[in-house]
Structures are given as C-alpha cells and as structure tokens.
Amino acid sequence: MAVPSAVTQLDTRDGCDAANAVPFYRSWSGITGTTDHFYTTDHDEMNNTIVNSCNTVTFEGTMGVVFRSPTVSATLLYRVYNAPQAL
C-alpha cells in the first residue's frame, strides 16, 4: 500500500503558518509481541518503510500536521529512536 500524500487543510486564522506545515504520518508494526509505532513527516521514508516491511507494517494515516520551524502557539517535537537490545 502506498502512502497518500494529501495534506490536511489548515485554518490560517490565529497566525497559523500553513505553508510551513507538513503531514505527520503514523504506522504500526504488527510483528507478534511488539506494539511499535513509527512516526515521520517524510512521505518517502514512510512509503519505503511500508513497501519494504514484508507486510509487517500497517499505515495508520496522517495524525495531523507539524511545522518545519517554530511558529505561533507551537511546541517543539523531537524524533527519538530506541535501539533493540542484544539478548
């Protein structure tokens, strides 16, 4: 399944910088024993993750939008990674 590239419509009232917004994609890994979610603003990264997952990752949709740079009434969002631990 390819990831849709639609961007949510934004209300530009209240100083919202709609041109600075990008979709916030979410997927879920259905591997037995995991409850991992993957989030990204990069359409190609999400599409690559799903296409190359051997049907173990499900696209859940666009969760909303995030801004490329600070804007009015926004909170910073950081990306983190939790590496698997060796057994």
N, CA, C and O atoms as CSV, one atom per row, in Angstrom:
chain,resi,resn,atom,element,x,y,z
A,1,MET,N,N,0.834,-1.178,0.000
A,1,MET,CA,C,0.000,0.000,0.000
A,1,MET,C,C,0.873,1.233,0.000
A,1,MET,O,O,1.761,1.366,0.842
A,2,ALA,N,N,0.640,2.115,-0.908
A,2,ALA,CA,C,1.381,3.375,-0.952
A,2,ALA,C,C,0.749,4.378,0.005
A,2,ALA,O,O,-0.460,4.353,0.238
A,3,VAL,N,N,1.567,5.248,0.549
A,3,VAL,CA,C,1.101,6.271,1.480
A,3,VAL,C,C,0.522,7.433,0.700
A,3,VAL,O,O,1.178,7.950,-0.204
A,4,PRO,N,N,-0.704,7.862,1.029
A,4,PRO,CA,C,-1.269,9.026,0.348
A,4,PRO,C,C,-0.471,10.279,0.680
A,4,PRO,O,O,0.099,10.373,1.767
A,5,SER,N,N,-0.420,11.220,-0.214
A,5,SER,CA,C,0.385,12.424,0.001
A,5,SER,C,C,-0.453,13.649,0.313
A,5,SER,O,O,0.051,14.770,0.249
A,6,ALA,N,N,-1.723,13.462,0.651
A,6,ALA,CA,C,-2.608,14.594,0.938
A,6,ALA,C,C,-2.176,15.314,2.211
A,6,ALA,O,O,-1.732,14.684,3.170
A,7,VAL,N,N,-2.307,16.618,2.212
A,7,VAL,CA,C,-2.009,17.439,3.383
A,7,VAL,C,C,-3.325,17.956,3.939
A,7,VAL,O,O,-4.179,18.438,3.196
A,8,THR,N,N,-3.479,17.851,5.249
A,8,THR,CA,C,-4.679,18.334,5.913
A,8,THR,C,C,-4.831,19.834,5.712
A,8,THR,O,O,-3.850,20.576,5.770
A,9,GLN,N,N,-6.050,20.275,5.479
A,9,GLN,CA,C,-6.318,21.709,5.353
A,9,GLN,C,C,-6.113,22.370,6.707
A,9,GLN,O,O,-6.562,21.841,7.725
A,10,LEU,N,N,-5.452,23.500,6.736
A,10,LEU,CA,C,-5.205,24.222,7.979
A,10,LEU,C,C,-5.988,25.514,8.017
A,10,LEU,O,O,-6.215,26.155,6.990
A,11,ASP,N,N,-6.389,25.878,9.187
A,11,ASP,CA,C,-7.062,27.148,9.406
A,11,ASP,C,C,-5.976,28.190,9.621
A,11,ASP,O,O,-5.210,28.090,10.580
A,12,THR,N,N,-5.895,29.180,8.755
A,12,THR,CA,C,-4.810,30.163,8.850
A,12,THR,C,C,-5.135,31.318,9.790
A,12,THR,O,O,-4.351,32.259,9.911
A,13,ARG,N,N,-6.288,31.253,10.456
A,13,ARG,CA,C,-6.571,32.257,11.479
A,13,ARG,C,C,-5.636,32.024,12.657
A,13,ARG,O,O,-5.006,30.971,12.745
A,14,ASP,N,N,-5.540,32.960,13.533
A,14,ASP,CA,C,-4.720,32.860,14.743
A,14,ASP,C,C,-3.235,32.718,14.445
A,14,ASP,O,O,-2.493,32.182,15.267
A,15,GLY,N,N,-2.793,33.185,13.293
A,15,GLY,CA,C,-1.364,33.200,12.994
A,15,GLY,C,C,-0.765,31.874,12.582
A,15,GLY,O,O,0.458,31.738,12.600
A,16,CYS,N,N,-1.565,30.891,12.211
A,16,CYS,CA,C,-1.054,29.591,11.802
A,16,CYS,C,C,-0.360,29.720,10.442
A,16,CYS,O,O,-0.956,30.206,9.481
A,17,ASP,N,N,0.883,29.290,10.367
A,17,ASP,CA,C,1.668,29.371,9.139
A,17,ASP,C,C,1.462,28.095,8.321
A,17,ASP,O,O,2.295,27.189,8.371
A,18,ALA,N,N,0.367,28.015,7.571
A,18,ALA,CA,C,0.008,26.809,6.829
A,18,ALA,C,C,1.078,26.384,5.828
A,18,ALA,O,O,1.242,25.189,5.580
A,19,ALA,N,N,1.802,27.328,5.253
A,19,ALA,CA,C,2.840,26.996,4.264
A,19,ALA,C,C,4.022,26.287,4.913
A,19,ALA,O,O,4.820,25.655,4.222
A,20,ASN,N,N,4.141,26.387,6.233
A,20,ASN,CA,C,5.245,25.789,6.983
A,20,ASN,C,C,4.879,24.403,7.529
A,20,ASN,O,O,5.703,23.770,8.190
A,21,ALA,N,N,3.662,23.923,7.265
A,21,ALA,CA,C,3.182,22.668,7.838
A,21,ALA,C,C,3.397,21.487,6.894
A,21,ALA,O,O,3.300,21.614,5.673
A,22,VAL,N,N,3.694,20.331,7.499
A,22,VAL,CA,C,3.836,19.077,6.750
A,22,VAL,C,C,3.030,17.987,7.469
A,22,VAL,O,O,2.839,18.072,8.682
A,23,PRO,N,N,2.554,16.965,6.742
A,23,PRO,CA,C,1.795,15.886,7.374
A,23,PRO,C,C,2.657,15.100,8.363
A,23,PRO,O,O,3.867,14.966,8.183
A,24,PHE,N,N,2.016,14.587,9.401
A,24,PHE,CA,C,2.662,13.758,10.414
A,24,PHE,C,C,2.085,12.347,10.280
A,24,PHE,O,O,0.981,12.074,10.751
A,25,TYR,N,N,2.847,11.444,9.627
A,25,TYR,CA,C,2.386,10.098,9.306
A,25,TYR,C,C,2.645,9.131,10.456
A,25,TYR,O,O,3.604,9.282,11.212
A,26,ARG,N,N,1.753,8.115,10.574
A,26,ARG,CA,C,1.913,7.099,11.615
A,26,ARG,C,C,1.675,5.720,11.018
A,26,ARG,O,O,0.771,5.524,10.206
A,27,SER,N,N,2.513,4.760,11.439
A,27,SER,CA,C,2.311,3.361,11.059
A,27,SER,C,C,2.502,2.492,12.300
A,27,SER,O,O,3.000,2.951,13.328
A,28,TRP,N,N,2.101,1.241,12.184
A,28,TRP,CA,C,2.167,0.295,13.283
A,28,TRP,C,C,2.799,-1.000,12.814
A,28,TRP,O,O,2.497,-1.487,11.725
A,29,SER,N,N,3.685,-1.562,13.643
A,29,SER,CA,C,4.321,-2.825,13.312
A,29,SER,C,C,3.514,-3.964,13.916
A,29,SER,O,O,3.305,-4.015,15.128
A,30,GLY,N,N,3.062,-4.872,13.064
A,30,GLY,CA,C,2.233,-5.979,13.520
A,30,GLY,C,C,2.999,-7.250,13.833
A,30,GLY,O,O,2.407,-8.328,13.884
A,31,ILE,N,N,4.286,-7.147,14.042
A,31,ILE,CA,C,5.083,-8.330,14.379
A,31,ILE,C,C,4.645,-8.821,15.756
A,31,ILE,O,O,4.481,-8.020,16.676
A,32,THR,N,N,4.455,-10.130,15.903
A,32,THR,CA,C,3.994,-10.712,17.158
A,32,THR,C,C,4.864,-10.267,18.329
A,32,THR,O,O,6.091,-10.352,18.278
A,33,GLY,N,N,4.209,-9.793,19.378
A,33,GLY,CA,C,4.920,-9.391,20.587
A,33,GLY,C,C,5.386,-7.949,20.598
A,33,GLY,O,O,6.015,-7.522,21.566
A,34,THR,N,N,5.099,-7.179,19.552
A,34,THR,CA,C,5.508,-5.778,19.533
A,34,THR,C,C,4.296,-4.866,19.452
A,34,THR,O,O,3.229,-5.254,18.974
A,35,THR,N,N,4.484,-3.677,19.920
A,35,THR,CA,C,3.456,-2.651,19.796
A,35,THR,C,C,4.129,-1.364,19.339
A,35,THR,O,O,3.875,-0.290,19.885
A,36,ASP,N,N,4.967,-1.480,18.360
A,36,ASP,CA,C,5.758,-0.345,17.896
A,36,ASP,C,C,5.001,0.514,16.898
A,36,ASP,O,O,4.360,0.011,15.975
A,37,HIS,N,N,5.089,1.813,17.107
A,37,HIS,CA,C,4.575,2.778,16.144
A,37,HIS,C,C,5.758,3.530,15.552
A,37,HIS,O,O,6.774,3.742,16.212
A,38,PHE,N,N,5.606,3.922,14.311
A,38,PHE,CA,C,6.635,4.693,13.626
A,38,PHE,C,C,5.981,5.969,13.126
A,38,PHE,O,O,4.939,5.932,12.471
A,39,TYR,N,N,6.604,7.102,13.443
A,39,TYR,CA,C,6.096,8.410,13.043
A,39,TYR,C,C,7.144,9.119,12.199
A,39,TYR,O,O,8.339,9.014,12.477
A,40,THR,N,N,6.713,9.834,11.181
A,40,THR,CA,C,7.630,10.616,10.368
A,40,THR,C,C,6.863,11.700,9.616
A,40,THR,O,O,5.655,11.593,9.406
A,41,THR,N,N,7.580,12.732,9.221
A,41,THR,CA,C,6.997,13.764,8.368
A,41,THR,C,C,7.446,13.568,6.918
A,41,THR,O,O,7.020,14.303,6.027
A,42,ASP,N,N,8.294,12.587,6.691
A,42,ASP,CA,C,8.855,12.336,5.367
A,42,ASP,C,C,8.013,11.288,4.629
A,42,ASP,O,O,8.030,10.110,4.986
A,43,HIS,N,N,7.286,11.719,3.611
A,43,HIS,CA,C,6.419,10.827,2.839
A,43,HIS,C,C,7.195,9.648,2.262
A,43,HIS,O,O,6.746,8.505,2.356
A,44,ASP,N,N,8.351,9.916,1.669
A,44,ASP,CA,C,9.145,8.846,1.053
A,44,ASP,C,C,9.647,7.845,2.096
A,44,ASP,O,O,9.677,6.643,1.833
A,45,GLU,N,N,10.038,8.328,3.265
A,45,GLU,CA,C,10.501,7.435,4.333
A,45,GLU,C,C,9.373,6.507,4.789
A,45,GLU,O,O,9.588,5.310,4.979
A,46,MET,N,N,8.176,7.061,4.965
A,46,MET,CA,C,7.047,6.228,5.390
A,46,MET,C,C,6.695,5.224,4.305
A,46,MET,O,O,6.477,4.048,4.596
A,47,ASN,N,N,6.640,5.670,3.073
A,47,ASN,CA,C,6.307,4.771,1.975
A,47,ASN,C,C,7.337,3.646,1.867
A,47,ASN,O,O,6.964,2.489,1.676
A,48,ASN,N,N,8.622,3.969,1.986
A,48,ASN,CA,C,9.684,2.966,1.925
A,48,ASN,C,C,9.557,1.960,3.071
A,48,ASN,O,O,9.754,0.763,2.867
A,49,THR,N,N,9.231,2.433,4.260
A,49,THR,CA,C,9.067,1.559,5.425
A,49,THR,C,C,7.949,0.553,5.176
A,49,THR,O,O,8.100,-0.633,5.471
A,50,ILE,N,N,6.845,1.018,4.641
A,50,ILE,CA,C,5.700,0.137,4.409
A,50,ILE,C,C,5.956,-0.833,3.262
A,50,ILE,O,O,5.681,-2.027,3.383
A,51,VAL,N,N,6.473,-0.330,2.168
A,51,VAL,CA,C,6.716,-1.163,0.988
A,51,VAL,C,C,7.737,-2.260,1.277
A,51,VAL,O,O,7.606,-3.372,0.766
A,52,ASN,N,N,8.752,-1.961,2.090
A,52,ASN,CA,C,9.824,-2.927,2.356
A,52,ASN,C,C,9.649,-3.703,3.659
A,52,ASN,O,O,10.609,-4.305,4.140
A,53,SER,N,N,8.459,-3.705,4.239
A,53,SER,CA,C,8.260,-4.345,5.537
A,53,SER,C,C,7.773,-5.789,5.450
A,53,SER,O,O,7.552,-6.421,6.483
A,54,CYS,N,N,7.605,-6.314,4.264
A,54,CYS,CA,C,7.089,-7.679,4.084
A,54,CYS,C,C,5.747,-7.855,4.790
A,54,CYS,O,O,5.504,-8.868,5.447
A,55,ASN,N,N,4.880,-6.851,4.643
A,55,ASN,CA,C,3.534,-6.864,5.218
A,55,ASN,C,C,3.498,-6.915,6.741
A,55,ASN,O,O,2.527,-7.416,7.309
A,56,THR,N,N,4.527,-6.410,7.416
A,56,THR,CA,C,4.524,-6.364,8.880
A,56,THR,C,C,4.222,-4.966,9.413
A,56,THR,O,O,4.022,-4.795,10.616
A,57,VAL,N,N,4.186,-3.966,8.534
A,57,VAL,CA,C,3.897,-2.590,8.955
A,57,VAL,C,C,2.622,-2.126,8.260
A,57,VAL,O,O,2.462,-2.297,7.052
A,58,THR,N,N,1.725,-1.543,9.034
A,58,THR,CA,C,0.445,-1.054,8.524
A,58,THR,C,C,0.407,0.464,8.629
A,58,THR,O,O,0.680,1.023,9.691
A,59,PHE,N,N,0.071,1.122,7.541
A,59,PHE,CA,C,-0.073,2.575,7.554
A,59,PHE,C,C,-1.365,2.914,8.273
A,59,PHE,O,O,-2.422,2.386,7.928
A,60,GLU,N,N,-1.294,3.794,9.277
A,60,GLU,CA,C,-2.478,4.171,10.051
A,60,GLU,C,C,-3.042,5.526,9.656
A,60,GLU,O,O,-4.150,5.882,10.058
A,61,GLY,N,N,-2.293,6.275,8.880
A,61,GLY,CA,C,-2.829,7.539,8.398
A,61,GLY,C,C,-2.006,8.742,8.796
A,61,GLY,O,O,-0.915,8.627,9.356
A,62,THR,N,N,-2.559,9.891,8.492
A,62,THR,CA,C,-1.941,11.154,8.857
A,62,THR,C,C,-2.548,11.590,10.178
A,62,THR,O,O,-3.763,11.758,10.280
A,63,MET,N,N,-1.715,11.774,11.184
A,63,MET,CA,C,-2.186,12.110,12.527
A,63,MET,C,C,-2.451,13.597,12.693
A,63,MET,O,O,-3.033,14.019,13.692
A,64,GLY,N,N,-2.035,14.376,11.738
A,64,GLY,CA,C,-2.183,15.825,11.800
A,64,GLY,C,C,-1.034,16.447,11.036
A,64,GLY,O,O,-0.531,15.863,10.076
A,65,VAL,N,N,-0.621,17.617,11.453
A,65,VAL,CA,C,0.498,18.285,10.809
A,65,VAL,C,C,1.475,18.780,11.865
A,65,VAL,O,O,1.110,19.009,13.018
A,66,VAL,N,N,2.717,18.937,11.446
A,66,VAL,CA,C,3.743,19.569,12.273
A,66,VAL,C,C,4.397,20.647,11.422
A,66,VAL,O,O,4.295,20.640,10.195
A,67,PHE,N,N,5.055,21.553,12.081
A,67,PHE,CA,C,5.680,22.674,11.385
A,67,PHE,C,C,7.172,22.452,11.218
A,67,PHE,O,O,7.829,21.915,12.110
A,68,ARG,N,N,7.705,22.863,10.083
A,68,ARG,CA,C,9.136,22.703,9.788
A,68,ARG,C,C,10.005,23.554,10.692
A,68,ARG,O,O,11.151,23.196,10.967
A,69,SER,N,N,9.482,24.661,11.152
A,69,SER,CA,C,10.226,25.567,12.033
A,69,SER,C,C,9.247,26.164,13.038
A,69,SER,O,O,8.037,26.125,12.818
A,70,PRO,N,N,9.758,26.719,14.144
A,70,PRO,CA,C,8.871,27.260,15.185
A,70,PRO,C,C,7.855,28.243,14.627
A,70,PRO,O,O,8.157,29.043,13.741
A,71,THR,N,N,6.640,28.164,15.164
A,71,THR,CA,C,5.552,29.046,14.751
A,71,THR,C,C,4.709,29.390,15.974
A,71,THR,O,O,4.941,28.860,17.060
A,72,VAL,N,N,3.756,30.253,15.802
A,72,VAL,CA,C,2.912,30.720,16.897
A,72,VAL,C,C,2.196,29.556,17.587
A,72,VAL,O,O,1.641,28.682,16.920
A,73,SER,N,N,2.209,29.546,18.902
A,73,SER,CA,C,1.497,28.557,19.724
A,73,SER,C,C,1.879,27.119,19.409
A,73,SER,O,O,1.021,26.237,19.462
A,74,ALA,N,N,3.125,26.860,19.086
A,74,ALA,CA,C,3.576,25.506,18.763
A,74,ALA,C,C,4.607,25.035,19.781
A,74,ALA,O,O,5.294,25.843,20.405
A,75,THR,N,N,4.704,23.726,19.939
A,75,THR,CA,C,5.675,23.099,20.825
A,75,THR,C,C,6.646,22.303,19.965
A,75,THR,O,O,6.236,21.685,18.982
A,76,LEU,N,N,7.923,22.309,20.321
A,76,LEU,CA,C,8.924,21.560,19.555
A,76,LEU,C,C,8.662,20.065,19.649
A,76,LEU,O,O,8.247,19.566,20.695
A,77,LEU,N,N,8.904,19.357,18.564
A,77,LEU,CA,C,8.743,17.911,18.510
A,77,LEU,C,C,10.084,17.313,18.098
A,77,LEU,O,O,10.667,17.717,17.092
A,78,TYR,N,N,10.568,16.354,18.875
A,78,TYR,CA,C,11.841,15.714,18.595
A,78,TYR,C,C,11.615,14.268,18.195
A,78,TYR,O,O,10.666,13.628,18.650
A,79,ARG,N,N,12.484,13.762,17.349
A,79,ARG,CA,C,12.419,12.364,16.941
A,79,ARG,C,C,13.454,11.576,17.728
A,79,ARG,O,O,14.611,11.986,17.821
A,80,VAL,N,N,13.043,10.443,18.295
A,80,VAL,CA,C,13.954,9.588,19.058
A,80,VAL,C,C,13.867,8.171,18.515
A,80,VAL,O,O,12.914,7.801,17.829
A,81,TYR,N,N,14.880,7.396,18.837
A,81,TYR,CA,C,14.950,6.006,18.373
A,81,TYR,C,C,15.380,5.128,19.546
A,81,TYR,O,O,16.332,5.449,20.257
A,82,ASN,N,N,14.681,4.036,19.737
A,82,ASN,CA,C,15.011,3.096,20.787
A,82,ASN,C,C,15.594,1.844,20.123
A,82,ASN,O,O,14.867,1.016,19.574
A,83,ALA,N,N,16.907,1.728,20.188
A,83,ALA,CA,C,17.591,0.608,19.532
A,83,ALA,C,C,17.257,-0.715,20.222
A,83,ALA,O,O,17.133,-0.761,21.446
A,84,PRO,N,N,17.111,-1.788,19.446
A,84,PRO,CA,C,16.861,-3.102,20.051
A,84,PRO,C,C,18.037,-3.507,20.939
A,84,PRO,O,O,19.187,-3.178,20.648
A,85,GLN,N,N,17.745,-4.208,22.003
A,85,GLN,CA,C,18.794,-4.652,22.918
A,85,GLN,C,C,19.213,-6.064,22.561
A,85,GLN,O,O,18.382,-6.902,22.212
A,86,ALA,N,N,20.509,-6.321,22.652
A,86,ALA,CA,C,21.035,-7.666,22.354
A,86,ALA,C,C,20.602,-8.638,23.452
A,86,ALA,O,O,20.548,-8.284,24.630
A,87,LEU,N,N,20.297,-9.865,23.041
A,87,LEU,CA,C,19.913,-10.888,24.028
A,87,LEU,C,C,21.107,-11.581,24.602
A,87,LEU,O,O,20.961,-12.467,25.444
